[in-house]
């Protein structure tokens, strides 16, 4: 069965429509838990019948969970490429799931704040998303879903190691918590490399805008824990929280330095970005993210005349390729998408200017 | 004596405040006549007393001319560098005169449409300027001034050669007529090189924005006659007129081609230029000219939402370095000028947007 596209295209009531803590520097917080069913081969090794069986069992378990009640399972097999890409843009599925048309699926809450991927690398990938900086809330939501599922599913668990997973890097807690941080001032002051090297040294990973294996775009960095074995969840979250707060502190100092040494240049950079953002007739995703990054920088520096951060976030979300095509209800060439993206941005910003 | 700066800073009643023929493609038309006084050494060879004598004689001759009545002679010696640069930006003096602080001077009409440089390369350089494409009017105005001056001055003239001038390239008519043409579509379609090669072949010269020896900026080209010997003034003007009309025709065809093949890209380019022009906080002269060029292109393509060509022209004029500093009444660093230029442009454009 297909996706409830028109419901999903509205931002109303969705997690990303809310503005969380530290929203000027932190786009979102994400927690995922990797789980597998006891006595079943991991997805990479399982036969088709076994995979179908897993989907069926998870689907049945989800029925009893209030947040997922009445939410139909989305089978990846048969789902049009554009809709899979749309789910990827929403951070509801991974690249792997988007490109794998086999026996895998997705169940997600109406507000998209919690979801379960089935038969990705593990049988279950439970996920929770929040706007802004909310590690504890995110973990609590994922854990609640985890416990509710566990009430009718038996997980593969070892007393020695903890949760068993397909890849040894997830064994133990199966937890990956990540925070998407915007650090433009550290990039502009050329301190980012040193700062991120420090982040890696304390056992955290740094990735690009769309997660593992993707480029850093628009000075957005995804910071996440690496260790899952021999460290409690609370310890991992505390460590990540501490490091992200440190990053915010460095970023804030870099901003002060920028304003002091190059206030004029920064203002020019920010306002040019707004000028292009609000006037262009062709905008690639990469350029749009770069311009949005400059405008967000201006917002953190409290420059007047800029659109609010919620609008920038929503624009970044809605102007992604699959979003544009599903809104237009037809496929588009790259140039057509660039034209549609620019049009959407001009229109949203003109509402702001008029208000 | 200094310049009447505040009078000059107003564009009211000035030649460049009027919009001439073919104003979308032709910025201005200029005619200059090189003349020398009989029996006097050319400026490059003359003694100081002789140069003073020339100034004195021209000044006296000008008194009787209605257009120059009550207009004091501006002595270059002692004129602050900033004011000389201001006259250069107004096209009232040449680079040579701006950098030469010796015995030379300038008399110009209140509307700046006619002027006489004294002791530049020749004793007199009579000049006439018009907005748009007006070769005949320009030549008529310069000739009228020429005749009025000749009624009390005796020119160096040979029956064989015509007017005698310091440089052999001006001997004969002493005429240089030039037209500042905007050819963005020919540049974008990469046809400009071939077209300008054709212009050179018929004995015309192509120069940059500020005349001889300057760069081509913003797709503005100065087209002028080269031949002064053995060709009548009317023939030179006709030839120039014919070639410029041809250029306009080529430009118009190139525009049609652009719109047909790359309408979206052109619209994007034009509107981005407007976005940066109206939002930047730092703008160099070169960038401002380039952005103005793109907006002018949009105007010729009749794109909506653009400021009128008069406003663009006035901005280009007023945002030149000496203009900015005289308006601010203090000297500025390059960065301060870039900030003041951007501020002036934002302010003028916001009046347009509000209107």
Interface residues (C-beta under 8 A of the other chain):
Chain A: X264 X265 X267 X268 X271 X272 X274 X275 X276 X277 X278 X279 X280 X281 X282 X335 X339 X342
Chain B: X264 X265 X267 X268 X271 X272 X274 X275 X276 X277 X278 X279 X280 X281 X282 X335 X339 X342
